[in-house]
Amino acid sequence: MNDLDLSHELRSTVERSATPVTAVEARLRANTSMHQSTDVRTWATWVPRTPSLVGAASLLVVVAVLIAVVGLRGSPNGPTSKIAVTLMASSSDSFPTPPRDEVSSSGSGWALTTKGLEITSNGGASFALINTPVPVATIGDVAVGASSIVLAGWKDFAPWVQYSSDNGATWASATLPAGSGNAGGVRLVSENGTVVGMMVTDVTSSNFSAGEWYATSDGGRTWTYDAAPSGGTVTSSNGKLWLVGGPQSNLLYKSTDAGSSWSKVSIPQAAIADGAALTVPGALSNGDVVLVAVTPSSNSGSTFGLVVYLSGGQGATWNLKASTSYPGLIGSGVTAISAISSNVVWIGTPSGTPRLLRYTDGGGLKPTNGIGLYQEGAVVEVGALSGSSAWATVQNGACPSGKSSCMEVGSLLTTSDDGQTWSHVNLTPAPTS
């Protein structure tokens, strides 16, 4: 069996067992390239949830296996240096998720790796390993500030939060108001390095489209509970919350009171007509809110559309700023990955050949060269350090010992030249004194 056969086997196995088809799953399934490496890597695998476990509390089993394989992988000019630590394929989600990491324009960031939870204050130049109060495999999300760390997850269908105000030296459990009792996923929401809330996705159906909102005004120590109009993805920008939700990620809501109440936001008529899935990465430095829409492929077509809208009126009206299309087949509800810093929006295409684009107001939407990035696999997350610097999380399938050993491999790469060239982030934590 050759590499292509093994790739198809891996993807078909995931497609038979995983539900629902989330945006990240669609991106992973679209990646068909297989690579082998001379590096001795710690490989991370994730096990998809079977349909029979939709209504049960299931844990994502994360297994780290040290494997040495042969071949070369690196930049076009030669192999990269050996990498001893790689990303862990997330945690106890009720459905498969990719490796998790995050970085902000302040340089604060984190990564769940095969060593544990690592944090950085300098954009990834160095990392410190943090002792966590819970097993790393149970952590659903992380947020880091100047000296604070907040962990979130769920157990027995209820969310939990642990926080530290001294960079992980000590930890305390936050008391959360009672929710629905159907928690199946959590995502922390931060603005300017401070946690402002948490979206809890409920296990209600195969769509995972119901959610609950927890707000905090003191960085994660105390929390209030409010019903949310939908499950989905929340972004905080300029003191306002933007929620993209609905089974097809085609509904948009806004809150101006920290999530106590939500109002539905009208989206561009063209996006409605095209059945587009939405993403709101935040706002430009001038306050204009950014809306990224992905138009699914038509029944007979083989391309998908990518459109950028801006709103200077906080969602009252939207102006079309850029649009393009690429080869690839995607269905409804598949969103683009995106991140924003200052006046630059980083956008990843959700299907076909991996592409990472940059949008600048006045400069339009332009693809990056991605040298050293695209051959690594599917780009499943992007984080913006600045207009020229970013992180990219890459996931790829590998079957080093035949189809029974197929697994997903996570890597973290960085760029400082507008995305033209990329290199691996060294995730080996600094020695402790």
C-alpha positions as CSV (number, residue, x, y, z in Angstrom):
1,M,0.0,0.0,0.0
2,N,1.5,3.4,-1.0
3,D,1.3,6.7,0.8
4,L,-1.7,7.9,-1.1
5,D,-3.6,4.7,-0.3
6,L,-2.8,5.1,3.3
7,S,-3.9,8.8,3.2
8,H,-7.3,7.7,1.7
9,E,-7.6,5.0,4.4
10,L,-7.0,7.5,7.2
11,R,-9.5,10.0,5.9
12,S,-12.2,7.4,5.2
13,T,-11.8,6.0,8.7
14,V,-12.3,9.4,10.2
15,E,-15.3,10.1,8.0
16,R,-17.0,6.9,9.0
17,S,-16.6,7.6,12.7
18,A,-16.6,11.3,13.4
19,T,-19.7,13.5,13.8
20,P,-20.5,16.3,13.3
21,V,-18.4,17.6,10.4
22,T,-16.9,20.7,11.9
23,A,-14.9,23.3,10.0
24,V,-11.6,21.9,11.3
25,E,-12.5,18.4,10.4
26,A,-13.4,19.5,6.9
27,R,-10.0,21.1,6.6
28,L,-8.3,18.0,7.8
29,R,-10.2,15.7,5.5
30,A,-9.3,17.9,2.6
31,N,-5.6,17.4,3.2
32,T,-4.3,14.5,1.1
33,S,-0.6,15.0,1.3
34,M,1.5,12.5,3.3
35,H,5.0,13.1,4.6
36,Q,7.7,11.2,6.3
37,S,10.5,12.7,8.2
38,T,14.1,12.1,9.4
39,D,13.2,13.9,12.6
40,V,12.6,11.9,15.8
41,R,9.3,13.3,16.8
42,T,6.7,12.8,19.5
43,W,3.6,12.1,17.4
44,A,0.2,13.0,18.8
45,T,-2.9,11.1,17.8
46,W,-6.6,11.7,18.3
47,V,-9.4,9.2,18.3
48,P,-12.7,10.4,16.8
49,R,-16.0,9.9,18.6
50,T,-18.3,7.4,17.1
51,P,-22.0,8.3,16.4
52,S,-23.1,6.0,19.2
53,L,-21.4,8.2,21.7
54,V,-23.2,11.4,20.7
55,G,-25.3,11.5,23.9
56,A,-22.6,10.1,26.2
57,A,-19.6,11.6,28.0
58,S,-16.7,10.6,25.9
59,L,-13.1,11.6,26.2
60,L,-10.7,12.2,23.4
61,V,-7.9,9.7,23.9
62,V,-4.6,11.4,23.3
63,V,-1.6,9.1,22.8
64,A,2.0,10.3,22.4
65,V,4.2,7.8,20.6
66,L,7.9,8.3,19.9
67,I,8.6,7.1,16.4
68,A,11.7,7.4,14.1
69,V,10.9,7.3,10.4
70,V,13.0,7.8,7.3
71,G,12.8,10.5,4.6
72,L,13.3,14.2,4.4
73,R,11.0,17.1,5.2
74,G,11.9,20.7,5.4
75,S,12.3,23.8,3.4
76,P,13.1,23.7,-0.4
77,N,16.7,24.4,0.5
78,G,17.2,21.4,2.9
79,P,15.7,19.7,5.9
80,T,14.7,21.6,9.0
81,S,16.4,20.9,12.3
82,K,15.2,18.0,14.4
83,I,12.1,18.7,16.5
84,A,11.8,16.8,19.8
85,V,8.5,18.3,21.0
86,T,5.3,18.6,18.9
87,L,1.7,19.7,19.6
88,M,-0.8,17.5,21.3
89,A,-4.0,16.8,19.5
90,S,-6.1,18.7,22.0
91,S,-8.1,17.3,24.8
92,S,-11.4,15.8,26.0
93,D,-13.6,17.3,23.4
94,S,-16.8,15.4,22.5
95,F,-15.7,15.5,18.9
96,P,-12.2,15.5,17.3
97,T,-10.3,18.8,17.5
98,P,-6.9,19.8,16.1
99,P,-3.8,20.6,18.2
100,R,-4.4,23.8,20.2
101,D,-2.2,26.9,20.6
102,E,-2.7,30.6,20.6
103,V,-0.7,33.8,20.5
104,S,-1.6,37.5,20.8
105,S,0.0,40.6,19.5
106,S,1.5,41.2,22.9
107,G,3.6,38.1,22.4
108,S,1.8,36.1,25.1
109,G,0.9,32.6,23.9
110,W,0.5,29.0,24.9
111,A,0.6,25.5,23.4
112,L,-0.5,22.1,24.5
113,T,2.4,19.9,23.6
114,T,3.7,16.4,24.3
115,K,5.6,17.9,27.2
116,G,2.6,19.5,28.7
117,L,1.2,23.1,28.8
118,E,3.9,25.6,27.7
119,I,3.6,29.4,27.7
120,T,5.6,32.1,26.1
121,S,5.8,35.9,26.7
122,N,8.0,36.6,23.6
123,G,6.0,35.3,20.7
124,G,7.5,31.8,20.8
125,A,11.2,32.7,21.1
126,S,11.2,30.6,24.3
127,F,8.7,28.6,26.3
128,A,8.2,27.6,30.0
129,L,6.6,24.4,31.0
130,I,3.7,24.9,33.5
131,N,2.6,22.5,36.2
132,T,-1.1,22.2,35.7
133,P,-3.6,21.1,38.4
134,V,-5.4,18.7,36.0
135,P,-4.1,16.3,33.3
136,V,-3.2,18.1,30.1
137,A,-5.3,15.7,28.1
138,T,-8.4,17.1,29.9
139,I,-7.8,20.8,29.2
140,G,-10.2,22.2,26.6
141,D,-8.8,25.7,26.4
142,V,-6.2,28.0,27.8
143,A,-5.8,31.8,28.2
144,V,-2.7,33.6,29.3
145,G,-2.0,37.2,30.4
146,A,0.9,39.0,31.9
147,S,1.1,36.7,34.9
148,S,-2.2,35.0,34.8
149,I,-3.3,31.6,33.3
150,V,-6.8,30.4,33.0
151,L,-7.7,26.7,32.1
152,A,-11.1,25.5,31.1
153,G,-12.6,22.1,30.4
154,W,-15.6,20.0,31.3
155,K,-16.4,16.8,33.1
156,D,-19.7,15.0,33.5
157,F,-21.3,17.5,31.1
158,A,-20.4,20.5,33.3
159,P,-17.7,23.1,32.6
160,W,-14.9,23.8,35.0
161,V,-12.3,26.6,35.3
162,Q,-8.9,26.8,37.1
163,Y,-7.0,30.0,37.4
164,S,-3.5,31.1,38.5
165,S,-2.3,34.7,39.1
166,D,1.3,33.7,39.5
167,N,2.1,32.0,36.2
168,G,1.1,28.6,37.4
169,A,2.9,28.5,40.8
170,T,-0.5,28.1,42.5
171,W,-4.0,27.3,41.3
172,A,-7.5,27.8,42.4
173,S,-10.8,26.5,41.2
174,A,-13.5,28.9,40.1
175,T,-17.1,28.4,41.2
176,L,-19.3,28.4,38.1
177,P,-23.1,29.0,38.1
178,A,-25.1,25.9,37.2
179,G,-25.7,25.5,33.5
180,S,-27.7,23.2,31.3
181,G,-25.8,20.1,32.3
182,N,-25.1,19.3,28.6
183,A,-21.6,20.8,28.2
184,G,-19.6,19.2,25.4
185,G,-17.0,21.8,24.6
186,V,-15.5,25.1,26.0
187,R,-13.7,28.1,24.5
188,L,-12.3,30.9,26.5
189,V,-12.7,34.5,25.1
190,S,-10.1,37.2,25.7
191,E,-9.5,40.8,24.8
192,N,-6.2,42.6,25.3
193,G,-4.8,39.6,27.3
194,T,-7.7,39.5,29.7
195,V,-10.3,36.7,29.8
196,V,-13.8,38.1,29.5
197,G,-15.9,35.0,29.0
198,M,-16.4,31.4,28.0
199,M,-18.6,29.9,25.4
200,V,-19.9,26.4,26.4
201,T,-21.1,24.3,23.5
202,D,-23.9,21.9,24.5
203,V,-24.3,18.3,23.4
204,T,-27.8,18.8,22.0
205,S,-27.7,17.2,18.6
206,S,-25.3,16.3,15.8
207,N,-25.1,20.0,15.0
208,F,-23.8,21.1,18.4
209,S,-25.6,24.4,17.8
210,A,-26.8,25.2,21.3
211,G,-24.6,27.1,23.8
212,E,-24.2,28.9,27.1
213,W,-22.3,32.1,27.9
214,Y,-20.3,32.6,31.1
215,A,-18.9,36.1,31.7
216,T,-16.1,37.2,34.0
217,S,-15.0,40.7,35.0
218,D,-12.0,39.8,37.1
219,G,-9.9,37.6,34.8
220,G,-11.5,34.3,35.5
221,R,-11.9,34.3,39.3
222,T,-15.7,34.8,39.4
223,W,-18.3,34.1,36.7
224,T,-21.9,34.9,35.8
225,Y,-24.2,32.8,33.6
226,D,-26.4,33.9,30.7
227,A,-28.2,32.0,28.1
228,A,-26.8,32.4,24.6
229,P,-28.8,32.5,21.4
230,S,-26.7,29.8,19.9
231,G,-23.5,27.8,20.3
232,G,-20.6,28.9,18.2
233,T,-17.5,31.1,18.2
234,V,-17.3,34.3,20.2
235,T,-14.9,37.2,19.5
236,S,-14.4,40.2,21.8
237,S,-13.4,43.4,20.2
238,N,-13.5,47.0,21.5
239,G,-15.7,45.9,24.4
240,K,-18.3,44.2,22.2
241,L,-18.9,40.5,21.7
242,W,-19.6,38.9,18.3
243,L,-21.1,35.4,18.2
244,V,-21.1,33.4,15.0
245,G,-23.6,30.5,15.4
246,G,-26.2,28.3,14.0
247,P,-25.9,24.8,12.6
248,Q,-24.3,26.2,9.5
249,S,-22.3,29.1,11.1
250,N,-24.5,31.5,9.1
251,L,-26.0,33.5,12.0
252,L,-24.4,36.6,13.6
253,Y,-25.2,38.1,17.0
254,K,-23.7,41.0,19.0
255,S,-23.7,41.9,22.7
256,T,-22.8,45.3,24.1
257,D,-23.3,44.3,27.8
258,A,-20.7,41.5,28.3
259,G,-23.2,38.8,27.1
260,S,-26.2,39.6,29.3
261,S,-28.2,40.2,26.2
262,W,-27.7,39.5,22.5
263,S,-29.1,41.1,19.3
264,K,-29.2,39.5,15.9
265,V,-27.0,41.3,13.3
266,S,-28.0,41.5,9.6
267,I,-25.4,40.0,7.3
268,P,-24.9,40.9,3.6
269,Q,-27.6,39.7,1.4
270,A,-25.1,38.2,-1.0
271,A,-23.7,36.0,1.8
272,I,-27.2,34.9,2.7
273,A,-28.0,34.0,-0.9
274,D,-24.8,32.1,-1.3
275,G,-25.2,30.1,1.9
276,A,-21.9,31.4,3.3
277,A,-20.4,30.4,6.6
278,L,-19.1,33.3,8.6
279,T,-16.1,34.2,10.8
280,V,-15.5,37.5,12.7
281,P,-11.8,37.7,13.6
282,G,-12.2,41.1,15.2
283,A,-11.8,44.7,14.2
284,L,-9.2,46.7,12.4
285,S,-7.3,49.5,14.3
286,N,-9.8,52.0,13.0
287,G,-12.7,50.1,14.5
288,D,-14.1,48.6,11.4
289,V,-15.4,45.1,12.1
290,V,-14.2,42.3,9.8
291,L,-16.5,39.6,8.5
292,V,-15.1,36.7,6.5
293,A,-17.5,34.6,4.5
294,V,-16.9,31.2,2.8
295,T,-19.3,30.3,0.0
296,P,-19.8,26.6,-0.4
297,S,-19.2,24.8,-3.7
298,S,-22.3,24.4,-5.9
299,N,-23.7,21.0,-6.7
300,S,-21.9,21.0,-10.1
301,G,-19.0,23.3,-9.2
302,S,-15.5,22.5,-8.0
303,T,-14.6,25.9,-6.4
304,F,-15.5,27.8,-3.3
305,G,-15.6,31.5,-2.6
306,L,-13.8,33.6,0.0
307,V,-15.2,37.1,0.7
308,V,-14.2,39.9,3.1
309,Y,-16.6,42.5,4.4
310,L,-16.1,45.5,6.6
311,S,-18.5,47.4,8.8
312,G,-17.8,50.8,10.2
313,G,-21.2,50.9,11.8
314,Q,-20.7,48.0,14.2
315,G,-22.7,45.6,12.0
316,A,-25.4,48.0,10.9
317,T,-24.2,47.8,7.3
318,W,-21.5,45.8,5.5
319,N,-19.2,46.8,2.6
320,L,-17.7,44.3,0.3
321,K,-13.9,44.8,0.3
322,A,-12.4,41.7,-1.4
323,S,-13.4,38.4,-2.9
324,T,-11.7,35.5,-4.6
325,S,-12.3,31.8,-5.3
326,Y,-10.2,28.7,-5.2
327,P,-10.5,25.0,-6.4
328,G,-11.9,22.8,-3.8
329,L,-15.2,21.1,-2.7
330,I,-16.7,22.2,0.5
331,G,-20.3,22.0,1.9
332,S,-22.3,24.4,3.9
333,G,-21.1,25.5,7.4
334,V,-17.3,25.3,6.7
335,T,-15.6,28.4,7.9
336,A,-12.2,30.0,7.2
337,I,-9.6,30.2,9.9
338,S,-8.6,33.9,10.6
339,A,-6.8,36.2,12.9
340,I,-6.3,39.9,13.0
341,S,-3.6,42.3,14.2
342,S,-3.7,46.1,13.6
343,N,-4.9,46.5,10.0
344,V,-3.9,43.0,8.7
345,V,-6.2,40.0,8.6
346,W,-4.7,36.5,8.2
347,I,-7.1,34.1,6.5
348,G,-6.6,30.4,5.8
349,T,-8.6,28.6,3.1
350,P,-10.7,25.7,4.3
351,S,-10.3,23.2,1.5
352,G,-8.1,22.1,-1.4
353,T,-4.4,23.0,-1.5
354,P,-3.4,24.8,1.7
355,R,-3.3,28.6,1.3
356,L,-2.8,31.4,3.8
357,L,-3.8,34.9,2.7
358,R,-3.4,38.4,4.1
359,Y,-6.0,41.1,3.8
360,T,-5.1,44.8,4.2
361,D,-7.5,47.6,3.9
362,G,-6.5,49.3,0.7
363,G,-4.3,46.5,-0.3
364,G,-6.9,43.8,-0.9
365,L,-6.6,40.1,-0.4
366,K,-3.3,38.5,-1.4
367,P,-1.9,35.0,-1.0
368,T,1.3,34.4,0.8
369,N,4.2,32.3,-0.6
370,G,4.1,30.0,2.4
371,I,7.6,28.6,1.7
372,G,8.2,26.0,4.4
373,L,4.5,25.9,5.4
374,Y,2.3,24.4,2.8
375,Q,4.3,21.2,2.4
376,E,3.7,20.5,6.1
377,G,0.0,19.7,5.7
378,A,-3.3,21.3,6.5
379,V,-3.2,24.7,8.2
380,V,-5.9,24.4,10.9
381,E,-5.3,27.5,13.0
382,V,-3.6,30.9,12.6
383,G,-2.6,33.4,15.2
384,A,-1.5,37.0,14.6
385,L,1.5,38.5,16.3
386,S,1.6,41.5,14.0
387,G,0.8,42.5,10.5
388,S,4.0,40.7,9.3
389,S,4.4,38.0,12.0
390,A,2.1,35.0,12.8
391,W,1.8,31.5,14.0
392,A,0.3,28.7,12.0
393,T,-0.8,25.3,13.4
394,V,-0.4,22.5,10.8
395,Q,-1.9,19.0,11.0
396,N,-1.1,16.1,8.8
397,G,-1.8,12.4,8.5
398,A,0.9,9.8,8.8
399,C,0.9,6.0,8.7
400,P,4.5,5.2,9.6
401,S,3.8,1.4,10.1
402,G,0.8,0.8,7.8
403,K,-2.8,1.8,8.1
404,S,-3.2,0.5,11.7
405,S,-0.7,3.1,12.8
406,C,-2.4,6.1,11.1
407,M,-2.4,9.2,13.2
408,E,-2.6,13.0,13.1
409,V,0.7,15.0,13.6
410,G,0.6,18.5,14.9
411,S,3.3,21.2,14.2
412,L,3.7,24.9,15.0
413,L,5.3,27.2,12.5
414,T,6.0,31.0,12.5
415,T,6.7,33.7,10.0
416,S,8.1,37.3,10.3
417,D,8.1,38.3,6.7
418,D,4.4,38.6,5.8
419,G,4.0,34.9,5.5
420,Q,6.5,34.5,2.7
421,T,8.7,32.0,4.6
422,W,8.0,29.8,7.6
423,S,10.0,27.8,10.1
424,H,9.3,25.5,13.0
425,V,8.8,26.9,16.4
426,N,11.1,25.2,18.9
427,L,8.6,23.9,21.5
428,T,11.3,22.4,23.8
429,P,10.7,24.2,27.1
430,A,13.5,26.1,28.8
431,P,15.2,24.2,31.7
432,T,13.8,25.0,35.1
433,S,16.3,26.4,37.7
